[in-house]
Amino acid sequence: MQKIVIMDHPLIQHKIGLIRRTETGSRDFRALIGEIAMYMCYEATRDLKLQDVEIETPICRTTAKELSGKKLAVVPILRAGLGMVEGMLAMIPAAKVGHIGLYRDPETLKPVEYYCKLPADSDEREVFVVDPMLATGGSASAAIQMLKDKGVKNIRFMCIIAAPEGVECMKREHPDVDIYIGALDDHLNDHGYIVPGLGDAGDRIFGTK
């Protein structure tokens, strides 16, 4: 059964409030996106499986815990998703990183693929697809379908801000993919932007217009 988690951690909510502000410049915006991704990763990996392992401490032998099962991978949707990678790797430094390139056609608002490069063993990993914004859901859905077409079976999606329309799209198109959301906003405007949102995440991360 699909799990949809909307983060309620105070630090996440505080930092999302900061990135929404018009006066937050690119340097601070980038840093905050990374920090939010790190905190969200902490919450989204809460159910990873553990196994017992025998270790030697300076005092004696004992039983400790370590992660078991599938290894992890982080796959940002270019380009805005890149802003979340560093924060994710701060929490799971052994994770491999892939990239999916999609852009939204300004007329149709549909995603167009231009790049896909994944770790060779992605089909054996728990893959986190990351993008700061889940608007119409078209890009996220297309990216996840690209992964499935390449044999990836264990996928989670993580975004910082989502619109209800995007969540409904994901529920309809990929009911087997768990979704982790920093904040669920009100709606999309006529241009496909999330309201109240924060504008174009890619432009604000990289300082472009």
ABEGO torsion letter per residue (X at the ends): XBBBBBBABAAAAAAAAAAABAABBAAAAAAAAAAAAAAAAAAAAAABBBBBBBBBBAABBBBBBBBBEBBBBBBBBOAAAAAAAAAAAAABAABBBBBBBBBBBAAAGBBBBABBBBBAAAAABBBBBBBABBBAGAAAAAAAAAAAAAGBABBBBBBABBBAAAAAAAAAABAABBBBBABBBABBBAAGBBOAEAEBAAAAAAGBX
